[in-house]
Amino acid sequence: MTPHPATVHFLGIGKMGLPMAGHLHAAGHAVTVSDPSAQRLQLASAQGLRVAIDVAQAMAAATVIFSSLPNDVALLAVSAQVVAQARKGSIFVDTSTVSQQASAQAAKLCVAAGITYLRVTVSGNNKMADAAQLTVMASGPRAAYDQVLPLLQKLGPHHFYLGQAEEARLMKLVVNLMIAQTSAMLAEGLTLGQKGGLQWEDMWQVLSASAVASPILKAKSVQLGVRDFTPTFTVEQMTKDLDLILDAGAAVHAPLPQTSLTHQLMHAAMAQGDGLLDYAAIIRAVERSAGLNPKE
């Protein structure tokens, strides 16, 4: 088990990374953070986290290095940085949503440098990260997973070890495929109801009490019930994930026709200026296609 307290460096303190780093700090671990954004570093400092003055020194001192990054390019750049600056025998835990191919490249770099690489994807939005309610999916060396599990338990109540390689990356894509499809289902259903004369608020009340009231629908009902599309995860971000999902399907010849259509609806939402709204804004794209004028 990881000694208490662990020495942790956290690279990338965006909307997901900052609360995760904060939970580790609150649990008594020695946590330093780094990020390209001065604004994020100021926010981290205001929340009591220690900003690394010398990132190389902070990584060399860490027994566990976490990262939360936006895409493949960032993962490969950070992996190269970890390999160059972290100590041999340390554990690199990446929590990003990235392709299996980029993750495998990062793994090769780490193995060659004597650093253990653990893929730890998380399901949940920034509010769930704030509340330590993330679902954690891990793959990589089992011994490393067992060692960092006490840290992962600070991020959320549910933890799953899925295999030795890229299984956690693929599982995250499976989850996000179904989340995206839920938004597409809502878009069609709510548009049909509106065209037939049903009231938006009434539909949400019924849906939230019906057989289709999944946890994600219930989580969205309060916000979307008043047509609030403030993002927890944007259309642009979901489109990036759908790119990864479709690529993963193509790699194993898994047909994903409904996902392909949802991908196109996300592009329609971006083309109509809704790219920075919550991914549920594809509802607005479908409404427009039906001749409705979406209310803000």
Residue frames as qw, qx, qy, qz and C-alpha x, y, z in Angstrom:
[[0.000, 0.888, 0.460, 0.000, 0.00, 0.00, 0.00],
 [0.329, 0.687, -0.054, 0.645, 1.11, 3.59, -0.61],
 [0.428, -0.222, -0.507, 0.714, 2.89, 5.03, 2.46],
 [0.126, -0.877, -0.393, -0.247, 0.97, 7.82, 4.16],
 [0.488, 0.745, 0.139, -0.432, 1.52, 10.54, 3.28],
 [0.756, 0.307, 0.379, 0.437, 2.56, 9.97, -0.33],
 [0.147, -0.564, 0.202, 0.787, 4.60, 12.54, -2.24],
 [0.511, 0.576, 0.625, 0.128, 2.56, 13.53, -5.28],
 [0.031, -0.358, 0.234, 0.904, 3.07, 15.90, -8.18],
 [0.457, 0.592, 0.650, -0.135, -0.03, 16.73, -10.22],
 [0.165, -0.169, 0.452, 0.860, 0.41, 17.97, -13.81],
 [0.192, -0.301, -0.611, -0.706, -2.64, 19.70, -15.29],
 [0.030, -0.348, -0.712, 0.609, -5.06, 21.32, -12.86],
 [0.233, -0.219, -0.440, -0.839, -8.03, 22.13, -15.06],
 [0.620, -0.306, -0.003, -0.723, -11.66, 21.61, -14.04],
 [0.940, -0.157, -0.284, -0.110, -11.03, 17.94, -13.30],
 [0.685, 0.232, -0.465, 0.511, -7.39, 17.99, -12.21],
 [0.044, -0.502, 0.349, -0.790, -7.71, 20.73, -9.61],
 [0.734, -0.413, 0.128, -0.524, -10.38, 19.05, -7.48],
 [0.954, 0.006, -0.287, 0.089, -8.59, 15.70, -7.74],
 [0.488, 0.365, -0.442, 0.659, -5.35, 17.28, -6.54],
 [0.318, -0.516, 0.238, -0.759, -7.30, 19.03, -3.81],
 [0.897, -0.310, -0.094, -0.302, -8.75, 15.77, -2.49],
 [0.841, 0.121, -0.367, 0.378, -5.28, 14.21, -2.31],
 [0.185, 0.459, -0.354, 0.794, -3.99, 17.27, -0.44],
 [0.569, -0.478, 0.094, -0.663, -6.96, 17.23, 1.94],
 [0.954, -0.178, -0.228, -0.074, -6.21, 13.58, 2.73],
 [0.602, -0.737, 0.269, 0.147, -2.80, 14.58, 4.06],
 [0.842, 0.191, 0.236, 0.445, -0.59, 13.75, 1.09],
 [0.269, -0.619, 0.196, 0.712, 2.27, 16.06, 0.13],
 [0.562, 0.609, 0.520, 0.207, 1.00, 17.48, -3.17],
 [0.110, -0.501, 0.223, 0.829, 2.62, 19.93, -5.57],
 [0.576, 0.639, 0.506, -0.062, 0.95, 21.09, -8.78],
 [0.189, -0.361, 0.402, 0.820, 1.92, 22.54, -12.14],
 [0.472, 0.669, 0.574, -0.022, -0.01, 23.84, -15.14],
 [0.427, 0.273, 0.298, 0.809, 0.68, 26.05, -18.19],
 [0.128, -0.767, -0.367, -0.510, -2.06, 28.46, -17.06],
 [0.184, 0.215, -0.462, 0.840, -1.06, 31.12, -14.53],
 [0.533, -0.321, -0.032, -0.782, -4.75, 31.58, -13.73],
 [0.875, -0.209, -0.408, -0.157, -5.14, 27.92, -12.77],
 [0.601, 0.086, -0.536, 0.586, -2.01, 28.09, -10.63],
 [0.120, -0.310, 0.270, -0.904, -3.36, 31.15, -8.80],
 [0.743, -0.293, -0.180, -0.574, -6.62, 29.32, -8.17],
 [0.838, -0.068, -0.516, 0.165, -4.74, 26.27, -6.88],
 [0.349, 0.198, -0.479, 0.780, -2.67, 28.43, -4.56],
 [0.383, -0.334, 0.100, -0.856, -5.82, 30.15, -3.26],
 [0.866, -0.238, -0.239, -0.368, -7.19, 26.70, -2.41],
 [0.639, -0.643, 0.409, -0.108, -4.14, 25.82, -0.35],
 [0.952, 0.184, 0.121, 0.213, -2.23, 23.73, -2.89],
 [0.418, -0.675, 0.344, 0.501, 1.52, 24.17, -3.24],
 [0.662, 0.744, -0.049, -0.081, 2.56, 25.33, -6.71],
 [0.854, -0.128, 0.186, 0.468, 5.85, 23.82, -7.85],
 [0.005, 0.896, -0.227, -0.382, 8.45, 26.51, -8.43],
 [0.089, 0.516, -0.792, -0.313, 10.78, 23.98, -10.05],
 [0.881, 0.108, -0.034, -0.459, 8.68, 21.34, -11.83],
 [0.693, 0.372, -0.611, 0.086, 11.64, 19.08, -12.56],
 [0.051, 0.327, -0.747, 0.576, 12.61, 19.09, -8.90],
 [0.639, -0.081, 0.347, -0.681, 9.01, 18.41, -7.83],
 [0.898, 0.209, -0.245, -0.301, 8.75, 15.43, -10.18],
 [0.513, 0.399, -0.709, 0.274, 12.10, 14.05, -9.09],
 [0.159, -0.256, 0.688, -0.660, 10.89, 14.13, -5.48],
 [0.734, -0.023, 0.079, -0.675, 7.50, 12.55, -6.18],
 [0.343, -0.114, 0.932, -0.023, 6.72, 8.87, -5.68],
 [0.373, 0.534, 0.756, 0.066, 3.49, 9.25, -7.65],
 [0.013, 0.237, -0.241, -0.941, 2.88, 11.63, -10.56],
 [0.392, 0.587, 0.685, -0.181, -0.67, 12.35, -11.71],
 [0.033, -0.143, 0.349, 0.926, -1.76, 14.12, -14.87],
 [0.371, 0.634, 0.635, -0.238, -5.10, 15.37, -16.23],
 [0.179, -0.329, 0.449, 0.812, -4.68, 16.51, -19.83],
 [0.525, 0.472, 0.127, -0.697, -6.84, 17.58, -22.78],
 [0.812, 0.511, -0.107, -0.262, -5.66, 15.37, -25.65],
 [0.960, 0.095, 0.030, 0.261, -3.13, 12.98, -27.19],
 [0.471, 0.674, -0.194, 0.535, -0.59, 15.68, -27.99],
 [0.325, -0.753, 0.321, -0.474, -0.54, 16.87, -24.39],
 [0.926, -0.325, 0.178, -0.073, -0.20, 13.31, -23.06],
 [0.878, 0.279, -0.042, 0.386, 2.80, 12.55, -25.26],
 [0.219, 0.741, -0.248, 0.585, 4.47, 15.84, -24.34],
 [0.549, -0.659, 0.308, -0.411, 3.91, 15.30, -20.62],
 [0.990, -0.109, 0.063, 0.057, 5.01, 11.67, -20.86],
 [0.686, 0.482, -0.191, 0.510, 8.32, 12.80, -22.35],
 [0.112, -0.737, 0.303, -0.594, 8.65, 15.31, -19.51],
 [0.827, -0.464, 0.192, -0.253, 7.93, 12.65, -16.90],
 [0.958, 0.134, -0.048, 0.249, 10.46, 10.27, -18.44],
 [0.478, 0.598, -0.236, 0.599, 13.11, 12.99, -18.42],
 [0.100, -0.604, 0.330, -0.719, 12.49, 14.31, -14.91],
 [0.809, -0.438, 0.052, -0.389, 10.84, 11.66, -12.70],
 [0.279, -0.543, 0.784, -0.111, 12.78, 9.19, -10.59],
 [0.491, 0.113, -0.833, -0.231, 13.07, 5.56, -11.59],
 [0.220, -0.202, -0.900, 0.316, 10.57, 3.43, -9.73],
 [0.267, 0.225, 0.309, -0.885, 7.95, 6.19, -9.51],
 [0.293, 0.457, 0.838, 0.060, 4.39, 5.66, -10.73],
 [0.107, 0.114, -0.250, -0.956, 2.87, 7.83, -13.46],
 [0.226, 0.489, 0.815, -0.214, -0.93, 7.94, -13.25],
 [0.069, 0.026, -0.338, -0.938, -2.65, 9.59, -16.21],
 [0.278, 0.432, 0.729, -0.453, -6.38, 10.37, -15.91],
 [0.240, 0.404, -0.260, -0.844, -6.96, 11.88, -19.37],
 [0.756, 0.424, 0.463, -0.185, -9.40, 10.80, -22.06],
 [0.103, 0.666, -0.570, -0.470, -7.05, 9.97, -24.92],
 [0.819, 0.322, -0.363, -0.306, -6.62, 7.40, -27.67],
 [0.943, -0.263, 0.196, 0.066, -5.39, 3.90, -26.96],
 [0.779, 0.460, -0.046, 0.423, -2.58, 4.48, -29.48],
 [0.091, 0.785, -0.285, 0.542, -1.20, 7.57, -27.74],
 [0.698, -0.597, 0.278, -0.282, -1.49, 5.86, -24.38],
 [0.977, 0.011, 0.092, 0.191, 0.45, 2.84, -25.65],
 [0.545, 0.627, -0.183, 0.526, 3.20, 5.17, -26.90],
 [0.282, -0.765, 0.314, -0.487, 3.39, 6.79, -23.47],
 [0.916, -0.348, 0.173, -0.097, 3.61, 3.34, -21.90],
 [0.877, 0.297, -0.071, 0.371, 6.63, 2.43, -24.03],
 [0.205, 0.741, -0.273, 0.578, 8.42, 5.62, -23.02],
 [0.561, -0.654, 0.291, -0.416, 7.78, 4.97, -19.35],
 [0.987, -0.136, 0.080, 0.042, 8.80, 1.31, -19.41],
 [0.730, 0.468, -0.166, 0.469, 12.10, 2.19, -21.11],
 [0.059, 0.681, -0.320, 0.656, 12.80, 4.74, -18.38],
 [0.372, -0.064, -0.818, 0.433, 11.96, 2.47, -15.46],
 [0.295, -0.006, 0.304, -0.906, 8.75, 4.33, -14.60],
 [0.146, 0.325, 0.933, -0.055, 5.51, 2.45, -13.97],
 [0.228, -0.026, -0.288, -0.930, 2.61, 3.70, -16.08],
 [0.130, 0.380, 0.871, -0.283, -0.99, 3.40, -14.89],
 [0.163, -0.300, -0.459, -0.820, -3.99, 4.40, -16.99],
 [0.045, -0.416, -0.752, 0.509, -6.68, 5.71, -14.64],
 [0.112, -0.353, -0.424, -0.826, -9.67, 7.16, -16.47],
 [0.083, 0.273, 0.654, -0.701, -12.54, 8.74, -14.57],
 [0.083, -0.511, -0.685, -0.513, -16.23, 9.04, -15.32],
 [0.241, -0.763, -0.489, 0.346, -18.05, 12.11, -14.06],
 [0.269, 0.819, 0.130, 0.490, -18.11, 15.86, -14.59],
 [0.283, 0.430, -0.400, 0.758, -16.31, 18.62, -12.72],
 [0.547, -0.508, 0.135, -0.651, -19.10, 18.86, -10.13],
 [0.966, -0.200, -0.152, -0.068, -18.71, 15.16, -9.38],
 [0.669, 0.298, -0.373, 0.569, -14.94, 15.67, -9.19],
 [0.120, -0.563, 0.284, -0.767, -15.51, 18.48, -6.66],
 [0.748, -0.390, 0.148, -0.516, -17.68, 16.15, -4.58],
 [0.121, -0.407, 0.905, -0.040, -15.24, 13.18, -4.85],
 [0.743, 0.219, 0.491, -0.399, -17.93, 11.17, -6.64],
 [0.433, 0.561, -0.568, -0.418, -15.98, 10.02, -9.70],
 [0.976, 0.014, 0.208, -0.063, -16.03, 6.46, -11.01],
 [0.103, -0.745, 0.621, 0.221, -12.43, 5.29, -11.42],
 [0.958, 0.272, 0.077, -0.041, -11.32, 2.81, -14.11],
 [0.222, -0.777, 0.562, 0.177, -7.74, 1.58, -14.11],
 [0.969, 0.229, 0.028, 0.091, -5.46, -0.58, -16.22],
 [0.265, 0.762, -0.538, 0.244, -1.75, -1.31, -16.18],
 [0.430, 0.192, -0.821, 0.323, 0.45, -3.27, -13.78],
 [0.614, -0.582, -0.487, -0.218, -1.74, -4.67, -11.01],
 [0.628, -0.310, -0.388, 0.598, 0.88, -4.08, -8.33],
 [0.161, 0.124, -0.004, 0.979, 0.95, -0.37, -9.18],
 [0.423, -0.493, -0.413, -0.638, -2.84, -0.20, -9.03],
 [0.697, -0.501, -0.496, 0.130, -2.83, -1.82, -5.61],
 [0.513, -0.135, -0.254, 0.809, -0.17, 0.62, -4.47],
 [0.007, -0.106, -0.050, -0.993, -2.03, 3.78, -5.51],
 [0.310, -0.519, -0.742, -0.289, -5.54, 2.55, -4.67],
 [0.319, -0.598, -0.505, 0.534, -5.57, 4.49, -1.37],
 [0.071, -0.289, 0.135, 0.945, -5.05, 7.64, -3.43],
 [0.190, -0.191, -0.680, -0.682, -7.69, 6.72, -6.01],
 [0.276, -0.535, -0.790, 0.116, -10.19, 6.11, -3.23],
 [0.129, -0.490, -0.269, 0.819, -10.05, 9.82, -2.46],
 [0.086, 0.111, -0.443, -0.885, -11.46, 10.60, -5.91],
 [0.649, -0.055, -0.252, -0.716, -14.70, 8.64, -5.73],
 [0.689, -0.261, 0.532, -0.417, -16.53, 5.63, -4.32],
 [0.932, 0.249, 0.240, -0.110, -16.30, 3.20, -7.24],
 [0.056, -0.710, 0.648, 0.271, -13.02, 1.68, -8.49],
 [0.943, 0.248, 0.189, -0.117, -12.47, -0.92, -11.20],
 [0.255, -0.555, 0.692, 0.385, -9.28, -2.66, -12.28],
 [0.774, 0.484, 0.092, -0.398, -9.75, -3.76, -15.91],
 [0.931, 0.296, 0.064, 0.202, -6.49, -5.25, -17.17],
 [0.715, -0.343, 0.157, 0.589, -2.81, -4.87, -17.92],
 [0.406, 0.136, 0.387, 0.817, -2.85, -2.49, -20.90],
 [0.068, -0.089, -0.164, -0.980, -5.29, 0.00, -22.48],
 [0.184, -0.475, -0.856, -0.086, -8.54, -1.41, -21.12],
 [0.123, -0.622, -0.451, 0.629, -9.28, 1.67, -19.01],
 [0.037, 0.299, -0.304, -0.904, -8.95, 3.92, -22.06],
 [0.215, -0.178, -0.790, -0.546, -11.45, 1.83, -24.02],
 [0.206, -0.534, -0.788, 0.226, -13.88, 1.56, -21.11],
 [0.035, -0.511, -0.196, 0.836, -13.95, 5.36, -20.80],
 [0.175, 0.142, -0.521, -0.823, -14.86, 5.58, -24.48],
 [0.231, -0.351, -0.888, -0.186, -17.65, 3.04, -24.00],
 [0.143, -0.587, -0.585, 0.541, -19.07, 5.14, -21.16],
 [0.037, 0.470, -0.057, -0.880, -18.83, 8.38, -23.11],
 [0.128, -0.101, -0.770, -0.616, -20.42, 6.76, -26.17],
 [0.218, -0.531, -0.819, -0.002, -23.48, 6.00, -24.06],
 [0.126, -0.594, -0.321, 0.727, -23.51, 9.46, -22.50],
 [0.058, 0.253, -0.394, -0.882, -23.42, 11.07, -25.95],
 [0.194, -0.251, -0.841, -0.437, -26.19, 8.78, -27.16],
 [0.142, -0.582, -0.697, 0.395, -28.34, 9.77, -24.19],
 [0.020, 0.515, 0.038, -0.856, -28.13, 13.39, -25.29],
 [0.161, 0.077, -0.665, -0.726, -29.11, 12.41, -28.84],
 [0.180, -0.417, -0.890, -0.043, -32.07, 10.41, -27.52],
 [0.079, -0.617, -0.466, 0.629, -33.21, 13.40, -25.48],
 [0.034, 0.327, -0.293, -0.898, -32.82, 15.71, -28.48],
 [0.218, -0.140, -0.778, -0.572, -35.18, 13.63, -30.62],
 [0.234, -0.497, -0.823, 0.144, -37.69, 12.90, -27.88],
 [0.102, -0.578, -0.339, 0.735, -37.96, 16.46, -26.62],
 [0.092, 0.223, -0.403, -0.883, -38.20, 17.84, -30.14],
 [0.220, -0.301, -0.853, -0.365, -41.02, 15.43, -30.99],
 [0.206, -0.577, -0.692, 0.382, -42.86, 16.47, -27.85],
 [0.042, -0.487, -0.071, 0.870, -42.51, 20.16, -28.55],
 [0.139, 0.046, -0.613, -0.776, -43.65, 19.79, -32.14],
 [0.300, -0.399, -0.837, -0.225, -46.74, 17.98, -30.84],
 [0.306, -0.700, -0.170, -0.623, -47.56, 20.70, -28.33],
 [0.751, -0.476, -0.387, 0.246, -46.13, 19.33, -25.08],
 [0.149, -0.956, 0.169, -0.188, -44.58, 21.80, -22.64],
 [0.496, 0.531, -0.595, 0.345, -40.84, 21.58, -22.01],
 [0.241, -0.435, 0.629, -0.597, -41.17, 21.64, -18.21],
 [0.861, -0.064, 0.206, -0.462, -43.91, 18.99, -18.25],
 [0.861, 0.352, -0.367, -0.001, -41.79, 16.65, -20.36],
 [0.289, 0.500, -0.674, 0.460, -38.87, 16.89, -17.96],
 [0.524, -0.316, 0.508, -0.606, -41.07, 16.16, -14.97],
 [0.944, 0.100, 0.046, -0.312, -42.48, 13.05, -16.64],
 [0.723, 0.476, -0.475, 0.158, -39.11, 11.83, -17.96],
 [0.030, 0.532, -0.663, 0.526, -37.51, 12.22, -14.53],
 [0.604, -0.174, 0.565, -0.534, -40.17, 9.97, -13.00],
 [0.860, 0.314, -0.140, -0.377, -40.35, 7.45, -15.85],
 [0.962, -0.084, 0.215, 0.144, -38.67, 4.17, -16.76],
 [0.690, 0.544, -0.036, 0.477, -36.04, 6.07, -18.79],
 [0.241, -0.934, 0.147, -0.221, -34.93, 8.15, -15.79],
 [0.838, 0.118, -0.293, 0.444, -31.29, 7.04, -15.77],
 [0.530, -0.605, -0.174, 0.568, -28.86, 8.66, -13.32],
 [0.338, -0.046, 0.262, 0.903, -27.50, 10.89, -16.06],
 [0.098, -0.587, -0.535, -0.600, -30.98, 12.02, -17.11],
 [0.472, -0.776, -0.405, 0.107, -31.83, 12.82, -13.51],
 [0.535, -0.400, -0.010, 0.744, -28.54, 14.68, -13.12],
 [0.198, 0.150, 0.387, 0.888, -29.34, 16.79, -16.17],
 [0.086, -0.666, -0.705, -0.227, -33.01, 17.36, -15.38],
 [0.264, -0.769, -0.314, 0.490, -32.60, 20.27, -12.96],
 [0.229, -0.443, 0.297, 0.814, -30.34, 22.24, -15.30],
 [0.034, 0.090, 0.707, 0.701, -32.01, 21.38, -18.58],
 [0.026, -0.628, -0.772, 0.100, -35.49, 21.64, -17.11],
 [0.004, 0.880, 0.183, -0.438, -34.97, 25.41, -17.18],
 [0.692, 0.669, 0.100, 0.254, -32.99, 25.25, -20.46],
 [0.267, -0.880, 0.373, 0.122, -29.69, 26.04, -18.82],
 [0.913, 0.359, -0.081, 0.174, -26.90, 24.87, -21.16],
 [0.167, -0.854, 0.482, -0.100, -24.02, 26.07, -18.98],
 [0.767, 0.331, -0.549, -0.029, -21.34, 23.47, -19.69],
 [0.747, -0.523, 0.409, -0.028, -20.16, 20.72, -17.44],
 [0.553, -0.131, 0.676, 0.470, -18.68, 19.18, -20.62],
 [0.287, 0.573, -0.121, -0.758, -18.88, 21.11, -23.87],
 [0.827, 0.510, 0.128, -0.198, -20.07, 20.17, -27.35],
 [0.408, 0.756, -0.512, 0.011, -16.47, 20.61, -28.53],
 [0.265, -0.473, 0.812, -0.217, -15.15, 18.27, -25.84],
 [0.766, 0.130, 0.570, -0.268, -17.75, 15.62, -26.61],
 [0.721, 0.661, -0.123, -0.170, -16.98, 15.89, -30.31],
 [0.137, 0.677, -0.719, 0.080, -13.31, 15.19, -29.52],
 [0.485, -0.210, 0.806, -0.265, -14.32, 12.13, -27.55],
 [0.810, 0.407, 0.312, -0.284, -16.60, 10.95, -30.34],
 [0.485, 0.719, -0.485, -0.110, -13.63, 11.22, -32.72],
 [0.115, -0.463, 0.859, -0.184, -11.75, 8.85, -30.40],
 [0.671, 0.086, 0.632, -0.378, -14.75, 6.53, -30.12],
 [0.780, 0.566, 0.019, -0.267, -15.23, 6.25, -33.88],
 [0.321, 0.677, -0.662, 0.004, -11.51, 5.66, -34.39],
 [0.350, -0.294, 0.846, -0.276, -11.61, 2.90, -31.76],
 [0.777, 0.300, 0.422, -0.358, -14.57, 1.32, -33.53],
 [0.651, 0.678, -0.286, -0.186, -12.80, 1.45, -36.89],
 [0.018, 0.618, -0.781, 0.085, -9.70, -0.18, -35.41],
 [0.320, -0.078, 0.924, -0.196, -11.65, -3.30, -34.41],
 [0.232, -0.120, -0.724, -0.638, -14.29, -3.16, -37.18],
 [0.008, 0.464, 0.781, -0.417, -17.12, -2.45, -34.75],
 [0.034, 0.520, 0.478, 0.708, -19.94, -0.66, -36.61],
 [0.149, -0.432, -0.512, 0.727, -21.17, 2.39, -34.70],
 [0.126, 0.498, 0.551, 0.658, -23.91, 3.85, -36.93],
 [0.288, -0.860, -0.416, -0.070, -25.88, 5.62, -34.20],
 [0.532, -0.606, 0.007, 0.591, -22.70, 7.09, -32.76],
 [0.393, 0.121, 0.420, 0.809, -21.77, 8.37, -36.22],
 [0.056, -0.725, -0.498, -0.472, -25.09, 10.22, -36.43],
 [0.467, -0.822, -0.239, 0.220, -24.63, 11.69, -32.95],
 [0.560, -0.264, 0.201, 0.759, -21.17, 12.83, -34.05],
 [0.204, 0.414, 0.465, 0.756, -22.74, 14.70, -36.96],
 [0.280, -0.839, -0.428, -0.187, -25.30, 16.31, -34.65],
 [0.556, -0.634, -0.063, 0.533, -22.43, 17.57, -32.48],
 [0.404, 0.013, 0.351, 0.845, -20.85, 19.10, -35.57],
 [0.027, -0.679, -0.524, -0.514, -24.18, 20.72, -36.41],
 [0.437, -0.832, -0.297, 0.168, -24.32, 22.24, -32.94],
 [0.528, -0.410, 0.142, 0.730, -20.79, 23.62, -33.38],
 [0.275, 0.305, 0.493, 0.768, -21.63, 25.01, -36.82],
 [0.195, -0.772, -0.473, -0.378, -24.61, 26.80, -35.26],
 [0.041, 0.676, -0.284, 0.679, -22.41, 28.48, -32.64],
 [0.755, -0.552, 0.031, -0.352, -23.10, 26.17, -29.69],
 [0.755, 0.295, -0.529, 0.252, -19.68, 24.54, -29.42],
 [0.192, 0.316, -0.609, 0.702, -18.89, 25.99, -26.00],
 [0.663, -0.322, 0.108, -0.668, -22.27, 25.12, -24.50],
 [0.587, -0.220, 0.747, -0.223, -22.97, 21.87, -22.68],
 [0.035, -0.124, 0.892, 0.433, -22.94, 18.84, -24.98],
 [0.250, 0.497, 0.801, -0.224, -26.70, 18.56, -24.42],
 [0.220, 0.602, -0.050, -0.766, -26.97, 21.59, -26.74],
 [0.002, 0.022, -0.843, -0.537, -27.39, 19.11, -29.59],
 [0.159, 0.589, 0.746, -0.269, -31.01, 19.35, -28.43],
 [0.153, 0.733, 0.041, -0.662, -30.96, 22.86, -29.89],
 [0.021, 0.343, -0.709, -0.616, -29.52, 21.58, -33.18],
 [0.063, 0.283, 0.942, 0.170, -32.31, 19.02, -33.53],
 [0.138, 0.697, 0.507, -0.487, -34.92, 21.64, -32.59],
 [0.129, 0.614, -0.271, -0.730, -33.65, 23.91, -35.35],
 [0.000, -0.104, 0.872, 0.478, -33.79, 21.05, -37.87],
 [0.042, 0.490, 0.870, -0.034, -37.45, 20.64, -36.94],
 [0.033, 0.617, 0.366, 0.696, -38.22, 24.31, -37.54],
 [0.489, -0.783, -0.359, 0.137, -38.29, 25.29, -33.89],
 [0.212, 0.767, -0.240, 0.555, -36.58, 28.42, -32.60],
 [0.671, -0.230, -0.583, 0.396, -34.66, 27.25, -29.51],
 [0.342, -0.913, -0.050, -0.217, -35.20, 29.34, -26.41],
 [0.320, 0.601, -0.570, 0.461, -31.97, 30.40, -24.76]]
